Amino acid sequence: MSRGFVKEGDQEEIPMVPPRAELPPGVTNYVTRAGMDALLAEKQVLLDEKKNLNVSGENERRIAVNHINAKLQLLENRIADAKIVYPEEQPQNEIRFGAFVTFRIAATGKIQSFQIVGVDEADISKGKISFLSPLAKALINKKVGDKALLKLAREERVFEILEIAYRKP
């Protein structure tokens, strides 16, 4: 039946679900093993939430289920496209996906450490940056002792690579 012949009150509400972290078209969705585990755990939480819904009315239930289903669809698409990168398969002396990198900021002498991870895993407060971030792109393929250059709008920052490590979660 055409939507034009449905009463306004009978129309299904389309759930608004925030998008997942952006992954440009054609870019492989690399994840660490921990990242994949987190995606699968998130999926289980949503499935449990759907199974144990506690809402009073049928309309509210349908809206809640639609919202969870929309989140599940986005998540399942992300999981289906994920490619796990194993630390032991990376060149141990170069910065690649999954590496824990320690570097010195040349201008300040400040030392920082980050792990390069997938877009869904990235969390700067936990020391994890996306492999798509400008900093990660500047660091990729560098070795200990190399300098990485990050061009910002008003300055260029130079980072000296101090340590590269690959650890299993």
C-alpha positions, 0 to 999 in steps of 0.5 A: 500500500502506498504511504499516501493512503496510511493515516498519519498516526499509523506511520512507523517512526523511523529510528534516529541512530547515530552513525558509527565512526567514519570509515571512508568508502573503499577503506578496509576496516582494520581492527585489532583482536581486542577491537573485534572482541569489543564489537562482538561484545557490543553486539551481544549487549544489543541482542540481550537488550532486545530480548529483555525489553521491558516496555509497556505498550506495543507501539513503544515496544515496536519503536524500541525494537526498530531502534535496536535493529537499526543499531544492530544493522550498522554494527553487523555491517562493521563486523562483516567488513572487519579485518583483524590485524595480528601483531605478530604478523607486523614487521616488529621494527616498523610502525604499522597498524596495532603498534604501540608507539612512543615518541618525543615531540621535538618542539617541547621534548614531551614524550607521548605513547599511543597505539594505532587501532581501528576507527571503532577502537580509537579513544584518545583518553585510552591512548588509542588513535585511529589508523586514519588519523593524521598523526597515525598516517605520519607515523606509519612505516617509521622506525626507531630513531626516525622523525615523523612530520605532521603538518598542521594549519599553522605549524609543523610538528616533528616527532622522534620515534623512541620505541615501537612495540607490538603486544597481544591484548 
